[in-house]
Amino acid sequence: MNTFEAELQSRLAEIRAAGLWRGLHRVDSAQGPVIECQGRTLTNFSSNDYLGLANHPALKVAAIQAVEQLGAGAGASRLICGSLAPFHELEEALAAFKGTEAALTFSTGYATAVGTITALMGKDGIIILDKLVHASIVDAAKLSGAKLRVFAHNDLNDLEDILKWSAKTRSEKSQVLVVTESIFSMDGDAAPLRGIVALKEQHNAWLMVDEAHATGLYGAQRRGLAEQLGVSDRIEIQMGTLGKALGASGGYICGSRALIDFLINRARSFIFSTAPVPAAAGAATAALKLVQSDEGQQRTEQLWSRATELNSALRIPHSAIPSAIRPIMLGDASAAVAVAGRLREQGIFVPAIRYPTVARGAARLRITVTAEHTPDQIQALTRALQPLLHHSSPSPHGPASACST
Ligand SMILES: *Cc1c(COP(=O)(O)O)cnc(C)c1O
């Protein structure tokens, strides 16, 4: 074996030994509450397709129409070969949906975070992140060259201390950017956005909020958690994704016209990347229409009913802000994989989430419910889960004990 292969084999062996091995499971059906995976039918509690739109006829028709009118591929980046109409329609719909002056879409949420943060911030700046923000934000912050500070998860006192420190440290031209998610991707809890907005205003910082897991779900018009908490207008940079509740693919920034013009000129992941396929834009535009309709309202209500049923069965206390994401903390990576494996044997797909997606020692099952699950499917999940949790080792991180009733 040459040294390249030998080196990789040794690294892979380390990954396996740590219980952190990941492999791809081929799926031969569309996203939905039931999937066909490697010859088996599984009830699916792993998807971020919270409203069940990924396989919705309205999105499929819109995607097909976009392909028929504009083809399968985009040809080049939007600044090079012209910017296809479906992206303009999508961005107008997004700005109207979010109530902002303008919007810009990117090929993925990951590219959105990387392009936006590195465009706005440089080595003179200070970026302050919640401890649990998504990897795309962490990577973007590192790549920007700005000074990084991390505040304890959802801890306003810690954020305030860091903002005070940054006020003393910053030079005249240095900007301070605070970044948080609204609903956290792996914990399902909500950021105290009102408190964060108040603090960033007191300390003259900018705020970017990633609504990846909230867009389409929260607020009277389902714009996201910022709408529900009445702070949308006070957030400079509103980010979200199109591939979760909206069932399509891509990421977006909503904000002022100046912000969007600046990103078009400076966001490298936008400039130096081929535009997404027209089908993605068509599907996302249809999804925005759908979430704002009566059907969108009904689907959201169904989602919260399923989430409530899951929580009651697991005896998890009611929280003021509901969530479709329910982590079951197990701590140890191998324990999480073992419990996920036992569920799979019973025809239930719940992913084990491990390092580096979450911190070492914070491995968990991540259950996600969707509007399309039935109450029976939730019951089957909790029936299968109870004995498994009872026998797994208790974790210092909480909910497992609440579940192993
Ligand atoms: C999924 C996710 C992203 C990345 O979005 P993609 O479109 O999947 O690249 C960014 N931020 C958060 C919080 C996410 O959960």
The ligand as a MOL file (V3000), in Angstrom:
LIG
                    3D

  0  0  0     0  0            999 V3000
M  V30 BEGIN CTAB
M  V30 COUNTS 15 15 0 0 0
M  V30 BEGIN ATOM
M  V30 1 C -28.6640 23.1100 7.4360 0
M  V30 2 C -28.1020 24.3390 8.0280 0
M  V30 3 C -27.2820 25.1910 7.2870 0
M  V30 4 C -26.7590 24.8190 5.9300 0
M  V30 5 O -27.7610 24.8270 4.9870 0
M  V30 6 P -27.6350 23.8810 3.6990 0
M  V30 7 O -28.6100 24.4490 2.7550 0
M  V30 8 O -27.9630 22.5120 4.1600 0
M  V30 9 O -26.2240 24.0080 3.2140 0
M  V30 10 C -26.9020 26.3880 7.8510 0
M  V30 11 N -27.2810 26.7180 9.0990 0
M  V30 12 C -28.0380 25.8940 9.8510 0
M  V30 13 C -28.4090 26.2980 11.2350 0
M  V30 14 C -28.4540 24.6740 9.3480 0
M  V30 15 O -29.1760 23.8580 10.1010 0
M  V30 END ATOM
M  V30 BEGIN BOND
M  V30 1 1 1 2
M  V30 2 1 2 3
M  V30 3 2 2 14
M  V30 4 1 3 4
M  V30 5 2 3 10
M  V30 6 1 4 5
M  V30 7 1 5 6
M  V30 8 2 6 7
M  V30 9 1 6 8
M  V30 10 1 6 9
M  V30 11 1 10 11
M  V30 12 2 11 12
M  V30 13 1 12 13
M  V30 14 1 12 14
M  V30 15 1 14 15
M  V30 END BOND
M  V30 END CTAB
M  END
